[in-house]
């Protein structure tokens, strides 16, 4: 293989591909990227055994066809530091030569025969969705998925197709985030699948948002044990999480006796400030709602206490309720709306945070003692 590539585009592709490579594995091949020349492009593939990605970089020139398997992270470090706008790659059975400007590196390669197969996506999509919308839906839910729990089904995000809409749902047992949106096209029947959190973290790096005004569609193919996503020359595939996702509808409050409208950024700032005087043992801020005022307080026996307040619109009887400030902050940071709503019933029941249409996004948070 011998080719010349634009360095910035190559760095971008390598940054995306390293989202799926594994750095802590007894199989070094899973920390590698496969580079193959095809036509006037360099095709790139990587996998950790469960999550896989394919990308392409248009070459300045392909002088000789072929393929090579090299450590992904090491290659990224080298190419990122090169001063020239062009990267030249050459390979043989033992080495890969990387040149840029006056810099030259020679790294050992791995046998191509040992590299695992990476799924392709040549068929028609089962469903299609606006890429900007799907990116927002992932950003609005991924943070709420469980981490390192024996309940494997909540270690991922539920993808639920209902007619012409797609919903993403995540929970860790103490909070629940759901985001929904219309599909641009759908050929498959309704389904429920659980996508691993790592795959969705990789999604945010592999599928970089286009300009907001540009048309951008992501196609998806769903099988009983795999999800494959495709946009242009980028493909991401993942094994699905086995198990049954909790019946999340049962924990979403259907009625509210108290409703508040708040400025999102002002509320986010007040929660963060109050959180400064909380501890891991007492991770709580108290919200006291009255007709036109919200008072936010926190108290730490070892450090002191904090108080903040802001003007709000409020309907219902005054109420006090405690929440984990990190849980509130995660949702407020992910939202982009200027205003948010909070729906409550009692100070000991879950609260619901909305960023507009209830069907577009809702966030259920369990209260905590203050």
VOPAGU-2260 file (C-alpha; in pm, 1 decimal, decimal comma):
REM VOPAGU-2260
SITE   aa  ch    i         X         Y         Z
SITE  UNK   A    0       0,0       0,0       0,0
SITE  UNK   A    1     117,1     350,7     -84,8
SITE  UNK   A    2    -100,5     661,4     -58,1
SITE  UNK   A    3    -106,4    1034,3      17,9
SITE  UNK   A    4    -376,4    1175,6     247,3
SITE  UNK   A    5    -497,3    1513,6     376,8
SITE  UNK   A    6    -371,7    1522,1     734,8
SITE  UNK   A    7    -665,8    1702,0     900,1
SITE  UNK   A    8    -924,1    1468,8     744,7
SITE  UNK   A    9    -710,7    1169,9     842,2
SITE  UNK   A   10    -684,1    1293,5    1203,4
SITE  UNK   A   11   -1062,1    1344,1    1216,4
SITE  UNK   A   12   -1124,6     990,1    1092,2
SITE  UNK   A   13    -868,3     837,6    1330,3
SITE  UNK   A   14   -1020,0    1028,9    1623,0
SITE  UNK   A   15   -1357,8     880,7    1537,4
SITE  UNK   A   16   -1227,5     527,8    1482,3
SITE  UNK   A   17   -1044,6     517,0    1817,3
SITE  UNK   A   18   -1385,2     552,9    1986,8
SITE  UNK   A   19   -1437,3     181,2    1927,0
SITE  UNK   A   20   -1088,0      36,9    1961,4
SITE  UNK   A   21   -1003,2    -134,1    2287,9
SITE  UNK   A   22    -691,3     -25,4    2478,3
SITE  UNK   A   23    -737,9    -271,0    2765,7
SITE  UNK   A   24    -761,0    -611,6    2607,4
SITE  UNK   A   25    -555,7    -932,7    2600,9
SITE  UNK   A   26    -600,9    -921,6    2221,4
SITE  UNK   A   27    -377,8    -643,7    2080,9
SITE  UNK   A   28    -549,0    -674,3    1741,2
SITE  UNK   A   29    -861,8    -514,3    1895,7
SITE  UNK   A   30    -662,4    -196,2    1955,0
SITE  UNK   A   31    -578,8    -169,8    1586,1
SITE  UNK   A   32    -725,7      -6,9    1278,4
SITE  UNK   A   33    -733,5    -175,7     940,1
SITE  UNK   A   34    -635,1      55,5     651,8
SITE  UNK   A   35    -720,6     -51,4     297,2
SITE  UNK   A   36    -696,6     145,4     -25,2
SITE  UNK   A   37   -1005,5     124,9    -242,7
SITE  UNK   A   38   -1040,1     337,5    -554,7
SITE  UNK   A   39    -936,7     690,7    -462,2
SITE  UNK   A   40   -1001,9     647,9     -90,0
SITE  UNK   A   41    -852,7     492,7     221,5
SITE  UNK   A   42   -1104,5     265,0     393,5
SITE  UNK   A   43   -1069,2     234,6     772,0
SITE  UNK   A   44   -1218,0     -30,4    1001,6
SITE  UNK   A   45   -1194,1     -99,9    1374,9
SITE  UNK   A   46   -1369,7    -314,6    1634,8
SITE  UNK   A   47   -1349,6    -410,9    2000,7
SITE  UNK   A   48   -1539,1    -734,7    1932,1
SITE  UNK   A   49   -1881,6    -583,3    2006,4
SITE  UNK   A   50   -1878,9    -231,3    1860,5
SITE  UNK   A   51   -1736,7    -173,9    1511,8
SITE  UNK   A   52   -1690,5     121,5    1279,0
SITE  UNK   A   53   -1606,1     182,9     914,5
SITE  UNK   A   54   -1492,8     518,6     773,4
SITE  UNK   A   55   -1334,2     647,0     455,3
SITE  UNK   A   56   -1089,7     928,2     378,8
SITE  UNK   A   57   -1053,5    1063,7      25,6
SITE  UNK   A   58    -687,8    1040,2     -73,8
SITE  UNK   A   59    -483,5    1296,2    -263,7
SITE  UNK   A   60    -348,9     998,5    -455,3
SITE  UNK   A   61    -338,8     619,0    -425,8
SITE  UNK   A   62     -11,1     504,9    -579,6
SITE  UNK   A   63     -33,0     138,6    -481,4
SITE  UNK   A   64    -323,1     -71,3    -352,1
SITE  UNK   A   65    -311,7    -289,1     -43,5
SITE  UNK   A   66    -393,1    -303,6     324,6
SITE  UNK   A   67    -229,4    -288,4     665,1
SITE  UNK   A   68    -329,4    -327,6    1032,3
SITE  UNK   A   69    -165,6     -90,1    1281,1
SITE  UNK   A   70    -226,1      24,1    1642,6
SITE  UNK   A   71    -494,5     292,4    1617,8
SITE  UNK   A   72    -401,5     510,1    1914,0
SITE  UNK   A   73     -31,8     515,8    1821,4
SITE  UNK   A   74    -111,2     608,4    1462,1
SITE  UNK   A   75    -340,1     889,9    1579,8
SITE  UNK   A   76     -71,0    1028,7    1811,7
SITE  UNK   A   77     182,3    1031,8    1528,0
SITE  UNK   A   78     -40,5    1189,1    1263,1
SITE  UNK   A   79    -179,9    1448,3    1505,6
SITE  UNK   A   80     171,3    1581,6    1577,8
SITE  UNK   A   81     284,6    1605,0    1216,2
SITE  UNK   A   82     340,3    1961,0    1089,1
SITE  UNK   A   83     257,2    1907,8     721,5
SITE  UNK   A   84     -85,9    1921,3     554,1
SITE  UNK   A   85     -14,9    1590,5     380,6
SITE  UNK   A   86      51,7    1244,4     523,8
SITE  UNK   A   87     219,0     971,9     318,4
SITE  UNK   A   88     164,5     606,9     406,7
SITE  UNK   A   89     360,3     308,3     278,1
SITE  UNK   A   90     343,4     -48,3     404,7
SITE  UNK   A   91     488,4    -392,3     355,4
SITE  UNK   A   92     441,8    -719,0     542,3
SITE  UNK   A   93     629,3    -599,5     852,1
SITE  UNK   A   94     615,3    -220,3     870,9
SITE  UNK   A   95     404,9      83,4     806,0
SITE  UNK   A   96     597,7     395,8     710,2
SITE  UNK   A   97     435,1     729,6     798,2
SITE  UNK   A   98     581,2    1049,7     652,5
SITE  UNK   A   99     485,9    1413,7     695,1
SITE  UNK   A  100     712,0    1708,6     620,5
SITE  UNK   A  101    1055,2    1606,9     745,4
SITE  UNK   A  102     914,2    1359,7     998,3
SITE  UNK   A  103     922,7     987,6     937,8
SITE  UNK   A  104     798,0     699,1    1151,9
SITE  UNK   A  105     816,6     325,3    1097,9
SITE  UNK   A  106     584,1     111,5    1313,2
SITE  UNK   A  107     530,1    -263,0    1323,0
SITE  UNK   A  108     211,0    -401,7    1172,4
SITE  UNK   A  109     -20,1    -688,8    1265,6
SITE  UNK   A  110    -123,5    -972,6    1032,1
SITE  UNK   A  111    -432,7    -875,4     830,5
SITE  UNK   A  112    -555,9   -1234,4     856,4
SITE  UNK   A  113    -595,8   -1190,2    1234,3
SITE  UNK   A  114    -819,0    -882,5    1206,0
SITE  UNK   A  115   -1185,3    -960,8    1288,8
SITE  UNK   A  116   -1456,7    -913,2    1029,2
SITE  UNK   A  117   -1631,8    -574,2    1053,8
SITE  UNK   A  118   -1996,6    -564,7     937,6
SITE  UNK   A  119   -2090,3    -373,0     624,1
SITE  UNK   A  120   -2420,0    -202,7     542,0
SITE  UNK   A  121   -2504,3    -239,1     174,3
SITE  UNK   A  122   -2879,3    -307,2     204,5
SITE  UNK   A  123   -3166,2     -60,4     225,2
SITE  UNK   A  124   -3225,7      92,3     569,0
SITE  UNK   A  125   -3501,9     -37,2     797,4
SITE  UNK   A  126   -3556,0     317,6     917,0
SITE  UNK   A  127   -3412,5     663,5     863,5
SITE  UNK   A  128   -3397,6     963,9    1094,4
SITE  UNK   A  129   -3264,9    1318,1    1074,1
SITE  UNK   A  130   -2905,6    1306,9    1198,4
SITE  UNK   A  131   -2928,4    1627,6    1401,2
SITE  UNK   A  132   -3238,6    1495,9    1578,1
SITE  UNK   A  133   -3081,6    1157,2    1656,9
SITE  UNK   A  134   -2770,4    1330,5    1793,1
SITE  UNK   A  135   -2988,8    1539,2    2026,3
SITE  UNK   A  136   -3183,5    1232,3    2136,7
SITE  UNK   A  137   -2862,6    1045,9    2225,0
SITE  UNK   A  138   -2728,9    1350,0    2411,5
SITE  UNK   A  139   -3054,4    1383,2    2606,8
SITE  UNK   A  140   -3054,8    1022,2    2730,5
SITE  UNK   A  141   -2710,5     860,0    2739,1
SITE  UNK   A  142   -2602,4    1023,6    3066,6
SITE  UNK   A  143   -2894,7     858,9    3251,8
SITE  UNK   A  144   -2794,6     499,8    3167,0
SITE  UNK   A  145   -2663,0     283,8    3449,8
SITE  UNK   A  146   -2290,4     227,0    3494,9
SITE  UNK   A  147   -2140,6    -103,3    3612,3
SITE  UNK   A  148   -2453,4    -265,9    3748,3
SITE  UNK   A  149   -2551,9    -631,9    3752,2
SITE  UNK   A  150   -2881,3    -532,0    3587,5
SITE  UNK   A  151   -2733,8    -548,8    3239,1
SITE  UNK   A  152   -3053,4    -436,0    3066,6
SITE  UNK   A  153   -3016,0     -82,6    3205,3
SITE  UNK   A  154   -2647,8     -58,3    3111,7
SITE  UNK   A  155   -2766,8      58,4    2771,9
SITE  UNK   A  156   -3028,5     280,4    2611,8
SITE  UNK   A  157   -3361,6     144,6    2493,6
SITE  UNK   A  158   -3448,8     217,9    2129,8
SITE  UNK   A  159   -3822,5     183,6    2085,3
SITE  UNK   A  160   -3995,5     228,3    1749,4
SITE  UNK   A  161   -4363,6     314,6    1771,1
SITE  UNK   A  162   -4518,6     366,0    1430,4
SITE  UNK   A  163   -4347,7     665,3    1270,4
SITE  UNK   A  164   -4165,8     773,7    1587,9
SITE  UNK   A  165   -3849,3     660,8    1763,4
SITE  UNK   A  166   -3794,0     689,3    2139,2
SITE  UNK   A  167   -3467,4     656,2    2330,0
SITE  UNK   A  168   -3497,9     574,8    2701,1
SITE  UNK   A  169   -3229,0     542,2    2969,8
SITE  UNK   A  170   -3245,7     484,2    3343,7
SITE  UNK   A  171   -3019,6     392,4    3633,1
SITE  UNK   A  172   -3304,4     324,6    3875,4
SITE  UNK   A  173   -3295,0     672,5    4033,0
SITE  UNK   A  174   -3377,0     881,4    3726,2
SITE  UNK   A  175   -3513,4     823,9    3378,1
SITE  UNK   A  176   -3464,7    1018,3    3056,3
SITE  UNK   A  177   -3677,8     974,2    2744,5
SITE  UNK   A  178   -3635,5    1154,8    2413,2
SITE  UNK   A  179   -3850,6    1105,1    2105,4
SITE  UNK   A  180   -3878,0    1223,6    1748,8
SITE  UNK   A  181   -4034,6    1150,0    1410,9
SITE  UNK   A  182   -3871,5     914,4    1164,2
SITE  UNK   A  183   -3783,7    1026,9     811,8
SITE  UNK   A  184   -3868,6     680,2     686,2
SITE  UNK   A  185   -3957,3     339,3     825,8
SITE  UNK   A  186   -3988,7      -4,4     666,7
SITE  UNK   A  187   -3962,5    -226,1     975,2
SITE  UNK   A  188   -4224,4    -330,7    1226,6
SITE  UNK   A  189   -4222,0    -175,6    1574,0
SITE  UNK   A  190   -3938,3    -298,9    1793,0
SITE  UNK   A  191   -3757,4    -257,6    2124,5
SITE  UNK   A  192   -3380,1    -310,1    2141,0
SITE  UNK   A  193   -3118,2    -210,5    2400,3
SITE  UNK   A  194   -2807,5     -41,6    2261,3
SITE  UNK   A  195   -2487,0     -48,4    2474,5
SITE  UNK   A  196   -2373,4     282,4    2620,9
SITE  UNK   A  197   -2027,5     243,4    2466,4
SITE  UNK   A  198   -2180,2     218,6    2120,2
SITE  UNK   A  199   -2369,4     543,9    2171,2
SITE  UNK   A  200   -2060,5     717,1    2308,6
SITE  UNK   A  201   -1885,0     605,9    1988,4
SITE  UNK   A  202   -2186,4     725,8    1785,8
SITE  UNK   A  203   -2128,0    1081,8    1906,4
SITE  UNK   A  204   -1771,3    1070,3    1771,4
SITE  UNK   A  205   -1823,1     867,2    1455,0
SITE  UNK   A  206   -2121,0    1066,9    1329,9
SITE  UNK   A  207   -2011,7    1427,2    1368,2
SITE  UNK   A  208   -2306,6    1667,0    1321,2
SITE  UNK   A  209   -2326,6    1839,7     985,5
SITE  UNK   A  210   -2419,6    2204,9     965,0
SITE  UNK   A  211   -2763,8    2256,7    1113,7
SITE  UNK   A  212   -2909,4    2377,2     783,5
SITE  UNK   A  213   -2778,4    2079,4     585,7
SITE  UNK   A  214   -2988,0    1772,1     517,6
SITE  UNK   A  215   -2838,6    1483,9     712,4
SITE  UNK   A  216   -3004,7    1144,7     735,6
SITE  UNK   A  217   -2882,9     843,2     931,2
SITE  UNK   A  218   -3009,3     502,9     821,5
SITE  UNK   A  219   -3046,3     207,4    1056,9
SITE  UNK   A  220   -3073,2    -167,2    1014,1
SITE  UNK   A  221   -3200,1    -370,1    1308,7
SITE  UNK   A  222   -3161,5    -745,9    1353,5
SITE  UNK   A  223   -3240,4    -959,7    1661,2
SITE  UNK   A  224   -2885,4    -916,0    1793,1
SITE  UNK   A  225   -2734,1    -620,0    1609,0
SITE  UNK   A  226   -2787,8    -253,8    1519,0
SITE  UNK   A  227   -2605,1     -97,1    1224,3
SITE  UNK   A  228   -2609,8     276,1    1154,3
SITE  UNK   A  229   -2494,2     441,4     832,7
SITE  UNK   A  230   -2444,4     796,3     711,6
SITE  UNK   A  231   -2248,5     861,6     395,2
SITE  UNK   A  232   -1923,2     668,3     412,6
SITE  UNK   A  233   -1942,0     609,9     788,6
SITE  UNK   A  234   -2090,3     298,6     947,2
SITE  UNK   A  235   -2125,7     198,4    1312,2
SITE  UNK   A  236   -2242,0    -146,9    1421,9
SITE  UNK   A  237   -2297,2    -293,5    1765,2
SITE  UNK   A  238   -2414,9    -607,2    1936,6
SITE  UNK   A  239   -2731,2    -547,0    2138,1
SITE  UNK   A  240   -2768,1    -583,5    2514,8
SITE  UNK   A  241   -2952,2    -898,1    2613,4
SITE  UNK   A  242   -3233,9    -880,1    2865,1
SITE  UNK   A  243   -3562,6    -701,6    2915,7
SITE  UNK   A  244   -3573,3    -327,6    2975,4
SITE  UNK   A  245   -3788,9    -222,8    3274,7
SITE  UNK   A  246   -4147,4    -112,5    3207,1
SITE  UNK   A  247   -4046,5     250,4    3223,2
SITE  UNK   A  248   -4395,4     383,5    3149,0
SITE  UNK   A  249   -4501,9     276,0    3496,3
SITE  UNK   A  250   -4266,4     521,3    3670,5
SITE  UNK   A  251   -4360,1     828,7    3464,1
SITE  UNK   A  252   -4608,6    1039,7    3662,8
SITE  UNK   A  253   -4924,5    1100,8    3461,0
SITE  UNK   A  254   -5064,9    1380,7    3676,7
SITE  UNK   A  255   -4924,1    1689,9    3844,6
SITE  UNK   A  256   -5071,7    1929,1    4102,5
SITE  UNK   A  257   -4786,3    2178,2    4085,0
SITE  UNK   A  258   -4610,9    2324,1    3780,0
SITE  UNK   A  259   -4320,8    2565,0    3750,5
SITE  UNK   A  260   -4162,1    2744,7    3452,9
SITE  UNK   A  261   -3796,5    2842,9    3489,4
SITE  UNK   A  262   -3515,0    2991,0    3283,9
SITE  UNK   A  263   -3292,2    2690,8    3211,1
SITE  UNK   A  264   -2950,5    2855,0    3234,3
SITE  UNK   A  265   -3041,2    3053,2    3544,9
SITE  UNK   A  266   -3173,5    2737,8    3711,9
SITE  UNK   A  267   -2866,4    2537,7    3605,7
SITE  UNK   A  268   -2635,2    2800,9    3751,3
SITE  UNK   A  269   -2823,6    2815,2    4082,2
SITE  UNK   A  270   -2818,1    2435,5    4117,3
SITE  UNK   A  271   -2443,2    2423,9    4048,1
SITE  UNK   A  272   -2374,3    2695,0    4304,6
SITE  UNK   A  273   -2581,4    2522,3    4571,5
SITE  UNK   A  274   -2405,3    2193,2    4493,6
SITE  UNK   A  275   -2072,1    2344,1    4601,1
SITE  UNK   A  276   -2172,3    2290,3    4965,0
SITE  UNK   A  277   -2284,2    1930,4    4935,6
SITE  UNK   A  278   -2084,7    1614,0    5001,2
SITE  UNK   A  279   -2089,5    1260,3    4866,9
SITE  UNK   A  280   -2263,0    1155,3    5188,8
SITE  UNK   A  281   -2521,6    1436,7    5165,9
SITE  UNK   A  282   -2564,3    1491,7    4793,2
SITE  UNK   A  283   -2884,5    1696,3    4790,9
SITE  UNK   A  284   -3019,9    2043,2    4723,8
SITE  UNK   A  285   -3361,4    2155,4    4847,9
SITE  UNK   A  286   -3600,3    2337,2    4616,1
SITE  UNK   A  287   -3871,8    2546,1    4782,9
SITE  UNK   A  288   -4140,8    2654,6    4535,6
SITE  UNK   A  289   -4380,6    2941,5    4606,5
SITE  UNK   A  290   -4603,7    3152,4    4382,2
SITE  UNK   A  291   -4330,2    3349,0    4204,7
SITE  UNK   A  292   -4006,2    3243,7    4373,1
SITE  UNK   A  293   -3781,0    2939,8    4390,1
SITE  UNK   A  294   -3537,4    2917,2    4680,3
SITE  UNK   A  295   -3252,9    2667,2    4638,0
SITE  UNK   A  296   -3057,4    2566,5    4947,1
SITE  UNK   A  297   -2798,3    2311,5    5052,0
SITE  UNK   A  298   -2639,6    2221,1    5382,0
SITE  UNK   A  299   -2324,2    2038,7    5481,1
SITE  UNK   A  300   -2255,5    1985,2    5854,3
SITE  UNK   A  301   -1880,3    1996,3    5788,9
SITE  UNK   A  302   -1870,5    2285,8    5540,4
SITE  UNK   A  303   -2167,5    2519,4    5586,4
SITE  UNK   A  304   -2476,5    2605,1    5385,8
SITE  UNK   A  305   -2577,7    2784,1    5066,0
SITE  UNK   A  306   -2887,0    2972,2    4949,5
SITE  UNK   A  307   -2987,7    3097,2    4606,0
SITE  UNK   A  308   -3315,8    3219,5    4464,0
SITE  UNK   A  309   -3474,2    3300,7    4128,4
SITE  UNK   A  310   -3801,0    3430,9    3990,5
SITE  UNK   A  311   -4034,6    3167,6    3842,9
SITE  UNK   A  312   -4389,1    3109,8    3727,7
SITE  UNK   A  313   -4559,0    2861,2    3959,9
SITE  UNK   A  314   -4903,2    2705,0    3981,0
SITE  UNK   A  315   -5022,3    2511,2    4287,3
SITE  UNK   A  316   -4963,5    2500,6    4660,2
SITE  UNK   A  317   -4610,1    2576,7    4790,6
SITE  UNK   A  318   -4389,6    2268,4    4816,3
SITE  UNK   A  319   -4037,0    2170,8    4918,8
SITE  UNK   A  320   -3848,5    1882,6    4757,6
SITE  UNK   A  321   -3488,3    1758,5    4752,3
SITE  UNK   A  322   -3296,0    1635,4    4447,2
SITE  UNK   A  323   -2945,8    1515,7    4369,4
SITE  UNK   A  324   -2789,9    1826,1    4204,8
SITE  UNK   A  325   -2585,4    1613,5    3965,8
SITE  UNK   A  326   -2902,1    1451,6    3834,0
SITE  UNK   A  327   -3065,4    1790,0    3776,5
SITE  UNK   A  328   -2747,9    1930,6    3622,7
SITE  UNK   A  329   -2707,1    1647,1    3373,1
SITE  UNK   A  330   -3044,9    1714,2    3214,2
SITE  UNK   A  331   -3022,6    2093,6    3230,7
SITE  UNK   A  332   -2681,6    2081,9    3060,6
SITE  UNK   A  333   -2804,8    1851,2    2783,7
SITE  UNK   A  334   -3112,6    2059,9    2704,0
SITE  UNK   A  335   -3092,6    2355,6    2466,7
SITE  UNK   A  336   -3430,0    2519,5    2528,8
SITE  UNK   A  337   -3439,5    2862,4    2691,8
SITE  UNK   A  338   -3712,4    2755,6    2934,7
SITE  UNK   A  339   -3782,5    2435,8    3127,2
SITE  UNK   A  340   -4083,9    2313,9    3321,9
SITE  UNK   A  341   -4100,8    2109,7    3641,1
SITE  UNK   A  342   -4409,1    1907,4    3729,8
SITE  UNK   A  343   -4462,1    1791,1    4089,4
SITE  UNK   A  344   -4727,0    1628,5    4307,5
SITE  UNK   A  345   -4578,8    1598,7    4658,3
SITE  UNK   A  346   -4237,6    1652,9    4811,9
SITE  UNK   A  347   -4182,5    1278,6    4847,3
SITE  UNK   A  348   -4284,9    1177,7    4493,5
SITE  UNK   A  349   -4080,6    1187,7    4170,4
SITE  UNK   A  350   -4054,3    1514,6    3979,8
SITE  UNK   A  351   -4070,0    1554,3    3602,3
SITE  UNK   A  352   -3845,3    1795,0    3412,2
SITE  UNK   A  353   -3958,2    1899,1    3063,5
SITE  UNK   A  354   -3778,9    2094,2    2794,9
SITE  UNK   A  355   -4083,8    2165,5    2582,5
SITE  UNK   A  356   -4314,3    1906,0    2430,0
SITE  UNK   A  357   -4359,7    1614,3    2671,2
SITE  UNK   A  358   -4339,5    1372,9    2378,8
SITE  UNK   A  359   -4003,5    1516,4    2270,4
SITE  UNK   A  360   -3828,0    1496,8    2608,4
SITE  UNK   A  361   -3907,3    1418,8    2968,1
SITE  UNK   A  362   -3688,4    1345,5    3268,2
SITE  UNK   A  363   -3811,2    1174,0    3582,9
SITE  UNK   A  364   -3604,1    1225,6    3900,3
SITE  UNK   A  365   -3651,7    1053,6    4233,6
SITE  UNK   A  366   -3645,6    1288,9    4535,4
SITE  UNK   A  367   -3382,7    1260,3    4808,9
SITE  UNK   A  368   -3382,2    1357,6    5174,7
SITE  UNK   A  369   -3237,5    1699,8    5261,6
